Each structure stands twice: as structure tokens, then as C-alpha cells.
Amino acid sequence: MTILALIATFTIPKILAAQQNGSKNAKAKEVAGVITQAALVYQQKVGAFSGTMTGEVIAPYLNYVSIDTTSNFDDPVFTGGGAATCNNGLYSGCYKLHNGAYLVFWREDFNTTGNAVFIGIDPDGRYTGGSNDKALWFLLHINGRLETWGTAWNDPANDPDWFSW
């Protein structure tokens, strides 16, 4: 009985963590699809991206539940893994999606090249403060390519442990 208790002590938390990580990964991939689809619809209706590309141009083509300007979410970039407020000057609100994830766009003035939009995703849509709960950042390029922050800067440490393509 003691051996079974020891096995359970070490195994159950790993199983639960793997389940949570799988859920976050699935939500992030779903959001990647939502972003890509919104960009495609924009291009079909308006034409190719030109000039300075911002998140606000594809936002009308997102399928979202609401915009939240008061909640906190996990932000790995500007807060070093801490909380960021949905409307803190860097973001113009959190788009709450049907799967519970939050999506944020960096405001236009932080995109100096105009060739990509920085899009943050917090899969659970709330600040949890855990080291493995950091949000995932995507870059949507003017040509429609979507990549993670870690891939773009060749630094996988910028992507959360739970995410993989």
C-alpha cells in the first residue's frame, strides 16, 4: 500500500500537468487558426496588407465573444511572466474567444516595421502567476505567415514549455 501511495504521489501531478498543457496547446493552435482565418478574410474583402499592418485591421474578422478591458492575463514579455492588464496602454483590450482564451494585439506604435502584428494569447484567459502559465506570442507577417515569438527571434525560451506545433 505504501508503494502504491508513493507512485500515486509522483504520478498524479504529472498526469494532471500533462492534461493541462495539452489543453493549453490545443487552445493556442485553435487561436492560431482563428488568426489565420481572420487574415485571409481580410485579404479577400479588402485586398493584400499594405502600409503599416496592425491587429485592428483583422480584429473585425475575428469570431470573439467580447472585449475585456479590466482583467489581467499572463504576459511573458513586458512583465517578465507577471500580469498585464487588458487595457494598459500596450494593448487595446483582450478579445475573449469562444474557447476561453484571450487574444491581445500590441498597439500600432510598438510595431515599427509595419510588416508584422504581434499577437498575444493566454489560453486560460486569466492571470495565474505560474512559471509555466505564460502567454504565447505570435507574429502574423504581412505575407500571412504566422510564427511564434521564439521562432522569429530564434530563441525557444520565449515560447512557453506547453506549446508545440
C-alpha positions in Angstrom: 0.0 0.0 0.0 2.9 2.4 0.8 4.4 1.7 -2.6 1.2 2.5 -4.4 0.8 5.7 -2.4 4.3 6.8 -3.4 3.7 6.0 -7.0 0.4 8.0 -6.9 2.2 10.9 -5.2 4.6 11.3 -8.1 2.4 10.2 -11.0 -0.9 12.0 -10.5 0.6 15.6 -10.6 2.5 14.8 -13.8 -0.7 13.4 -15.4 -2.7 16.5 -14.4 0.0 18.8 -15.7 0.2 16.9 -19.0 -3.5 17.2 -19.3 -3.5 21.0 -18.6 -0.6 21.5 -21.0 -2.4 19.6 -23.7 -5.5 21.7 -23.3 -3.4 25.0 -23.5 -1.6 23.7 -26.6 -4.9 22.8 -28.3 -6.4 26.2 -27.5 -3.3 28.0 -28.8 -3.5 26.0 -32.1 -7.2 26.8 -32.4 -6.4 30.5 -31.9 -3.7 30.3 -34.5 -6.3 29.1 -36.9 -8.7 31.9 -35.9 -5.9 34.5 -36.6 -5.0 32.9 -39.9 -8.7 32.8 -41.0 -9.3 36.4 -40.0 -6.2 37.5 -42.0 -7.5 35.5 -45.0 -11.0 37.0 -44.8 -9.4 40.5 -44.5 -7.3 39.9 -47.6 -10.3 38.6 -49.6 -12.5 41.5 -48.6 -10.0 44.4 -48.6 -7.0 43.1 -50.6 -3.4 42.5 -49.6 -2.0 44.0 -46.5 -0.3 47.3 -47.3 1.3 50.1 -45.3 1.6 49.5 -41.6 -0.1 46.3 -40.6 -2.0 46.4 -37.2 -4.1 44.0 -35.3 -7.1 46.4 -35.6 -7.4 45.6 -39.3 -8.1 41.9 -38.7 -10.0 42.3 -35.4 -13.4 42.8 -37.2 -12.9 39.4 -38.8 -12.3 37.6 -35.6 -15.0 35.4 -34.1 -15.0 36.6 -30.5 -17.4 36.7 -27.5 -16.5 40.1 -26.0 -13.7 42.6 -25.4 -12.4 42.8 -21.9 -10.6 46.0 -20.7 -10.3 45.3 -17.0 -9.0 41.7 -16.4 -5.4 40.6 -16.0 -3.7 38.0 -18.2 -0.3 36.2 -18.2 2.2 38.2 -20.1 5.7 36.8 -20.6 7.2 39.8 -22.5 6.7 43.1 -20.7 6.2 41.9 -17.2 8.7 39.1 -17.1 6.0 36.5 -16.6 3.7 38.6 -14.5 0.3 40.0 -15.0 -0.7 42.6 -17.6 -4.0 44.5 -17.7 -6.0 44.1 -20.9 -6.1 47.9 -21.4 -2.7 49.1 -20.0 -1.5 51.3 -22.9 0.3 48.4 -24.6 -2.9 46.6 -25.5 -6.3 47.8 -26.8 -8.3 45.2 -24.9 -8.5 41.5 -24.6 -10.6 39.7 -27.2 -12.3 36.8 -25.3 -12.7 33.9 -27.6 -15.2 31.1 -27.5 -12.7 28.6 -26.1 -12.0 30.9 -23.1 -8.6 32.1 -24.4 -7.7 35.8 -24.5 -6.1 37.4 -27.6 -4.4 40.8 -27.5 -2.7 42.9 -30.1 0.2 45.1 -29.4 -0.7 48.7 -30.2 0.4 50.0 -33.6 3.2 52.2 -32.2 5.1 49.2 -31.0 5.2 47.7 -34.5 7.9 49.9 -36.0 8.4 47.8 -39.2 4.8 47.5 -40.2 5.5 44.1 -41.6 4.0 42.0 -38.7 1.4 42.2 -36.0 2.4 40.9 -32.5 -0.5 38.8 -31.1 -0.5 37.5 -27.5 -2.6 34.5 -26.5 -3.4 33.5 -22.9 -5.1 30.1 -23.2 -7.0 30.2 -19.9 -7.8 34.0 -20.2 -6.7 34.9 -16.7 -3.6 35.7 -14.7 -2.5 32.6 -12.8 1.1 33.6 -12.0 2.7 30.2 -12.5 6.0 30.0 -14.3 4.5 27.6 -16.9 1.4 29.7 -17.4 3.0 32.4 -19.5 1.2 33.5 -22.6 2.2 32.7 -26.1 3.1 35.4 -28.6 2.6 35.0 -32.4 3.8 37.2 -35.2 1.4 37.5 -38.1 3.5 38.7 -41.1 2.3 40.8 -43.9 2.6 37.8 -46.2 0.2 35.8 -44.0 2.8 33.6 -42.3 2.3 33.0 -38.6 5.2 32.1 -36.3 5.9 32.2 -32.6 8.0 34.8 -30.9 10.6 32.2 -30.1 10.8 31.1 -33.7 11.0 34.6 -35.0 13.9 35.5 -32.7 15.4 32.0 -32.8 15.1 31.8 -29.0 12.8 28.9 -28.0 12.9 30.1 -24.3 10.5 32.9 -25.4 7.8 30.3 -26.1 6.0 28.5 -23.2 7.0 25.0 -22.3 3.5 23.8 -23.0 3.4 24.9 -26.7 4.5 22.8 -29.7 3.4 22.8 -33.3 
